[in-house]
Amino acid sequence: SPGFSGKALVELAALEKDSMMERSGNVEVVAELATEFGFLDSNGSKPASIRSLKYLLPNFVFPSIEKEMEDGKTIPAWI
């Protein structure tokens, strides 16, 4: 949500100058910042990082595998 991203921005802006400069030029993932700084989204959740398998598998890997499977089978939810 926009509020989740806003919380990340507030945390980064509150860093001391040296800490902020160490991060300068890096790609920061909001979900990873939430873990580092200990904040949650407005609904109390913490989305998975876009670099994590928890995010990648159900959103990209499983759908592409299911397209290749015969008879409309799906990957079991427990995986």
N, C-alpha and C positions, 0 to 999 in steps of 0.2 A: 504494500500500500504506500501511498505518498508519505504517510506519517512514519512508516518504518524507515524509509530512505531519509526522511528528515531527522530522525533520531540519530542515524549514522553520521549525518552531516554535523549535528550539534556536538557529538562526541569527538569527531575529528577536529572541529574548530576549537575545542577546548584543550587540545593538546598543547604542550609547551612547544616553543618555536623549534628547538632541536629535534624533538620527536616528530613534529609535523614535517620538517625538512627531510628526515630520513624516509618518509613515505612519499615524498614528492616524486611524481612521474610514475608511480606504481598503479596498477589496477587494483582497486579495493572492491571486494564483494560484500554487499550489505549483510548478507546472512553470516558471513565470517566475522564481520565487525560486531554483529549482535552477540556472537559467542565470546569474542574478545572483551567487549565492554559490558556485557550482561544486560542487554535490553531485549524486549519482546515487541511484537507488532501490537497494534491497538486491540486486537481480539485475543491477545494472550498467547499467540502462536509464535514459533520461530521457524520460518521457512528454511528448507534445505538449501545449501549452497549450490549454485549452478555448476560447481566443479565436483560435486559429490555424486556417487552412484545412486544414492537415494533419489536424486533429482533426475539424473541422466537415464537410468534404466527405464522407469515407467513412461517418461516423456519422449524418448527417442529410440532406444534400443528395442524394447518390447514391441512397440507398434510396427517397426520395420520387420521384425521377425514374424509377427502375426500376419502381416501381408503375404509373407512367403509360405505360410502354413496352409495345408489343404483343408477343405471342408469347414472353413470358418472357425477352426479351433482357436482358442486363446491361451495365453500363458496363465497358469494358475495364480491367483492372487497371493498365495502364501509365499511365492518366490519374490 
